[in-house]
């Protein structure tokens, strides 16, 4: 009796594993993934897919990062500045709102495996994000969800548990789309061109433009800075164990650097500090100073009236950062 029960349980477990494997392997239209990650305030994931896959305009310089990158870099202005230096290059801002190096890797992988890129500009901030991006599961390849670091990765089990359902849903959506029966929750607008810059204004899906010109007094920004200082969680493990505590972000940065090397793409970090942040980013000093160059506009970002909030510059600040980056790219010959 016990032998029969054991065999029965083994069959059940194997059947469940095979069923899950089959679900994970279901094919689907990847574009649907990028449509699923779009809020109705500042959506851009659908556009990232379109820019990579359907727009033949060259991508010479690609910026990858969080909303700090999104609010700092005006790529059309950058192109114009470079053109005045005799450098003809097309730049693209591939930021995704919220932090998480796994998301940066997912975007870099999609980009570099499909398009030639001369220079990848990767955001660097004053902190290493221990936690993964909360929306990694929306656009990551199934293999990357499964192969993500497990140890001290608070998002692994959540993403792993959601993966089979995601795959089934995308498969069914793809089949419905093929016969014209899909009723999407999100419909992308008409293609918005090779540069989608949310620095001077933010245009919501209703077509309304919201100027990004908010600014604060010095006293207001100092209060914001103090609140942010108090909210920072310092390293929890001894310095000797930093490689464990920050394994997730460091793993994905190394993956991005390897991808870039495989595709003959140069990489440079761009330090985008918060208001009152350190002169140089501690993560860069700790891990990457000998590997990757850094562009650092921090000395130019001290005035309180160029900040929209504690971590994002306003339109005036964006122009400062963009002009600085153009000068650095030309002077250091990062792009030719």
SULQUI-V688595 format. One record per helix or strand of 2 or more residues. SS is the DSSP state (H for helix, E for strand). FROM is the first residue (numbers start at 0). LEN is the number of residues. Records with the same first field share a line. If there is no record, write none. Layout:
SS = FROM-LEN, FROM-LEN
This chain:
H = 1-23, 29-7, 44-9, 66-6, 74-10, 100-12, 135-4, 141-5, 155-23, 217-14, 238-7, 246-16, 281-6, 297-3, 303-3, 314-17
E = 60-4, 90-3, 118-6, 200-3, 208-3, 265-6, 292-4
